[in-house]
Every structure is written in structure tokens, then in C-alpha cells.
Amino acid sequence: MKKFKFNLIFQVFVCISLLIQSESFAYEEECFDQEFLDNCEYSGGTLTLPCTPYPGSPYCIIQYQVCILGKQIRILNYSWSGTCSCMDVEAEILRAVLGDAERFGITSPGCFLDFRVQLMGCFIERDISNGTIGQGKELSQCEPFDAEQCCGVGYQVCYKWSCPTGQNCNLIIESFEPITASFPITDCPDGCNSLCDRWLISFTLPVEKGSLSNGKDELKENVNVLVKEDILEIIIDQENNEKANVQVNVFDIMGRELNLSMKEVSMNKLILGLQTVPKGHYTVIIRIQDKVYVKNIIKY
């Protein structure tokens, strides 16, 4: 009998917890008012992104328009097209918008909890693909729509210093993740859909958290990473003549690992060919036994 009562109480508790959790995504978002729209800064951009990090890759072209006031961001419309299936469109837009730390008054690294992204609750999707050789979608606010129906996502955004050349440091996004969300209750009109769940997105640079905590000072002093045109050169200063077991991984900014050939020039020197790698930012993770060294680089 006691066991039955315990199970009943537990099931009721679970049901209440699920109800509370679902309600946190069900209440109506208070749309940014006309004062916001009158004072926010309208901006937009075009992102041309390779679908893979290798030469000859098809490109995805993303266009977007937003309006920004403080750390509040209103998504107005966006579109994508390309000869490949564009992936993570919303994440790419958010990375581009949040990437300018100074625009949000941020001048030092850290995590900030007061970012909010808002968009109308209902959008219409139009096919803008080019026949059989391309794919594409244009997403704009649904008309007619209930102007009071918005969805919003609160984000924690973390920035860190990036000094790929040892100087001219700048703040870059280390991660962002949703911490609150509110979705409209009512359904969208015919022909329109809600895009709210597409903006529940997270991003983290491909650097292991805490990876520098184990022997970072000793390894940092013993490893030198250089980019020389189309060659990534890694020099390891060993205190003894024993050959170290070295593992090198290179990731692009989206966290995709590059398939690079590595050549051992000498006991203390490794080179990786970058001939097939396009210009951009990359992260090099070097593991030597139980120690890890992470280096951000730029190929010009």
C-alpha cells in the first residue's frame, strides 16, 4: 500500500513538472513595441558559406535582415539558396549578428545572459530554388498576421579573446545557448508556419572545455604552431630525446574536422598541408600524452 501511494505521488509530481515545463514555452511573448521599431538599428547581410571546407565545394548563400536595440534582436526576414542543402541557417545568422561584440557594448570576455531574439510567430516560406540545380527558401513575416503574436528566445552568449597572430586581439563568440523561450499559443493562418523552434539553437567553438587545465603552462612553452602559406608547422621542444606520441586535429569554425595529411619532418617537427584548405579561422588541438594545447589560427 505504501509503495502504491509512493508511485501515485511520484506520477503526480512528474505530471505537474511536465505541465510547468510546457507552460514555460506556451505563454504569449510580448512583442517589441513601436518605440523599439522606431529606435532600433536596421541592418542585414549576405553570408556566402562553403558547404564543405574543401576546394570546389558548392556554396550556400544566406541573406537576412534584422533590427537591433541594445541586446534585443528582431528577426525581420531571411532567405537561403545554393546548389547544396544549406545547413544550420539560423545558427549562421545568429553567429553573424552576435559576432560584433562592440555593437552590444561588450569590450571584455565573459558570458552575458540578457540577449533576446524575437520574431513574428508566423512566417511564410517561398520556394526560390533554381529548378533541379539549386535549392532555396525565402522566409518572411506572414500577412495577414496577428501583430501581437511573437516568439522569443533568451540567450546566454559567451565571448573570448582571439589572438591568432599573437597581436591585434579581438573578441569572438565562444558559445551561445537558449536559456528561456516563449512561443505563441494560437495557430498560424493557412499557408504560414511557426519558425520559433528553429531558433532554439546552440553553438560552441570546437575547443574542449577545461582542455588547457592539465599541464597547460609546460605544454604551451614546448609547442610552437606556425602558419606558413600553405603549410601548418608544429615544432615540439622535447626535454629529452624520447619520441612523443603526438595527435593533431584541425577544425573549422563550424566544428568540422579537416582531413589533412601530416608529415613528420624530424623528431621535433611536424607539417600539415593546407593547400586544399580555404582562407578562414581554424582551431588546432594538439595532444601529447596526457596534455592538450589549443591554438586558434587564421589562413590568409
N, C-alpha and C positions, 0 to 999 in steps of 0.2 A: 504493500500500500504506500509506504514511504517512497519507494522507488518510482511508483506511478506518479505520485504528486510531484516529485522532483522533475521527472520528464515533462510533465504538463507545464510546470513553471518555466522550465528551460525553453520549451517550444514557444510559449507566450513571449518570453524575453526576446527570442530570436525574431519573432514576427514584428514586435514593436521596433526593434533595432533596424530591420529592413525597411519598415514603413518610414521611420525618421530619415534614413539614408535616401530613400527615393524622394521624399518630400523636399530634401535639400536641392534636388535638381528639378523640382516641379513648380516652384513659386515664380511669379512673373518678375522679370528683370525690369527695373525702372530705366527706361531709355534715356540716354543723354538728351538733355533738353535743347531748346532752340538756342539758348545762350552758348551752350557748348559748340553747336554747329556754326554759330556766328563768330566764335573766337578761336576755334581750333585751326591748326595749320594743315591745309590740304596738300598732300604730296602723293607721289606714286613712283613707280619704277618698272624697269624691264629686267628680268633675270634670264640670262642665257646660260644654261647649265648642261654639261655633257651627261649623258645617261650612264656612262662608264668612265673611269679615269684613263682611258687608253685612246691613242690616236685613231681617227676615223669613226669615233663614236657619234651616233646621232645626238641631236640636241633637243632639249626641252626649253621652250620659251614661255616664261610666265610674266604676265603683266598684272599690276594691281594698283588700286587707288585707296588711300586711307586718309583719315583726318586725326590729328594728334593734339592733345592738350594736356600738358603735364605728363603723367604716366598713363593717361587714358587714351585708348586707341580705338577708333571706329573703323571697321572694315566696310568700305563702300561697295566695291566690286572687284572681281579679278577674273582672269582667264588663263588658260594654258593651251599650248599646241605644240606639236612636234611629230617627228617620224618614229618616236618611241613612246611607250607608255610613261607619261610623266608621273613620278612617284613623289610622295610627301610634299605636295604643292603647298598646303597650308603651313607646314613646318618651314619650308624655304622662305615663304613670305614673312613669317614671324621672325625668322633669323635675320632677314634683311632689314626689317623695321627696327628690331631691338638692337641691331649691331652698332648703331651710332649712340654710344653711351653718353656723349656730351649733350646730345639733343635732349636727354632726360635729366640733365643736371648731375650726372654721375661722373665723378673725377677720381674715384679710388675704387679698388676692388672690394667685392663683398656681395652679399645676397640681399635682394630687395623684394619685399612682399606686396608692394602697393601698385603693381602693374595690373591693368584691367583691359581686356579686349572685348569689344562689343560689336554685334552685327544684328541686322534685322532677323527676325525669327524665320522668315520665309524668303527663299531665293528661287529664281527660275534658272534652269540650265539650258543653254542653247548649244547645239552641236555645231562646231566650226571646223570640223575635220575636213581635210582636203582629199575627198574620195578614198581610195584604197591605200594611198601612200602616206597618209597622215592621220593624226588623232587630235582632238581638241575639244575644249568646253569653254563656254563663256558663262560666267555666273554673275547675275545682277539682282538687285532687290526686286522682289515680286510686286507687281502692280495689277490690280489694287491690293493693298496690304493694310493690315491694322498697324498704324504707326506706333501703337503702344506695345506691340509685341516684339520684344528684343530678347536675344540671349547673350549672356556674358560669361566670361571665364576670367577668374583672377589667377595671376601667375606669380610664382617666385622666380626671379631672374638673377642669375649669378654671373658676375664678371671677374676676370682675372687679367693680370698683366701678360702681354705677349711681347717678347724681345727676341725675335728670330735672328737678328743680326748683332745682338749684344748692345744695341742702342736704338734710339727712336722707338721707345716702347709705346704701346697703345693698349687700351682695354678691349678685350674680346669677350664674347659670350662663352662662359664655361658650361652653363646648363640653364634650362628653363623647364618648369613643370607646373601643371594646373594645381591650384590649392582650393579653389572654390568654383562653383558653376551654378548657373540658373538658366533653365530652359522655359520657353513659353508653354502654357498649358493647352491652348487651343490648337486645332489642326490648321495646316496651311490650305489655301484655296486650291482648286483644281489646277494642275499644271505646275505647281510650285512644291518645293520640298524644304525641309529644315536642314541647315548645314551645321547646326550647333555642335553635334558630336564630332564633327571633323576638326574642331578647334580644341578638343581635349587631347593635346599633343605634348610630348616631352622630347627634350634633346639634351644630350650630354656629349661633350668632346671625348674622343676616344683615348682618354688618359685614365688609367686606373686610379681610383681614389685611394690615397694612402700609399701609392706605389713608391713614393720617394722617402717613406719614413724609415726604411730599413737600410742603414748604411749609405744614405744619400750623399753625405759630405765626402766620404772616401771615394765613392764611385764617380762623383762629379769631377773631382780633381784628376781622376785617372782616365777619363774618356773625353775625347775631343771629336765633335761632329762638324764636318765642313761640307758645304755645297760648292762644287767647282764645275760650273757649266752643266754638263750632263752626267756628272759623277757625284755620288754621295760617298764621302770618305770618312771612315771611322778609325780613329787612332786610339789604341788602348795601351796605356803605360802600365805595364806589369812590374810589380816589385820583385818578382822572381822570374825565372826562365821557363816556368811551367806553362804549358799551353792552356788557355782558359776556354771553357765551353761557353761560347757567345751565341746568343739568339737575338736576331734583329727583325723587327716588324715595323712596317711603314703603313700609315693610314691616311686617307684623305679626310677632308673636314666633315664628311658625312659618316665617317666611321668605317668606310670600306677599305679592307686591306689590299694593298698593291702586291701583285705577283712580280717580284723583282729577283733577278739573278744576283747572287752575291759571290764575290771572288776574294779569296784570301791571298793578298799580295805578300805578306810576311806574317810572322807570328803575332805582330802587334798592329797590323794594318789590314782593314777590310775595305772593299769598294763595292758599291751597288750602282748599276747602270740606271740612269734616269732618262735615257734617250726617248723612251716611249711615254714619259710622264708629262702631262701638260703643266703649264705655269699655275702656281697656286700655293696654298698653305697646306702643310703636311705635318704629321706628328710621327716622330721616330721613337720607338720604345726598344731599349737595349737591355737585355737581361744577361748578367754574368753571375753564374751560380745563384746565390740567394739574394742578389742585389739588382735593383732596377733603376735605370736612368731614362728620363723622358726629355725629349728635345723637340721644340717646335721649329720648323724650318720653312723657308719660302724658296720656291724655284722661280726665278725670273725669266 
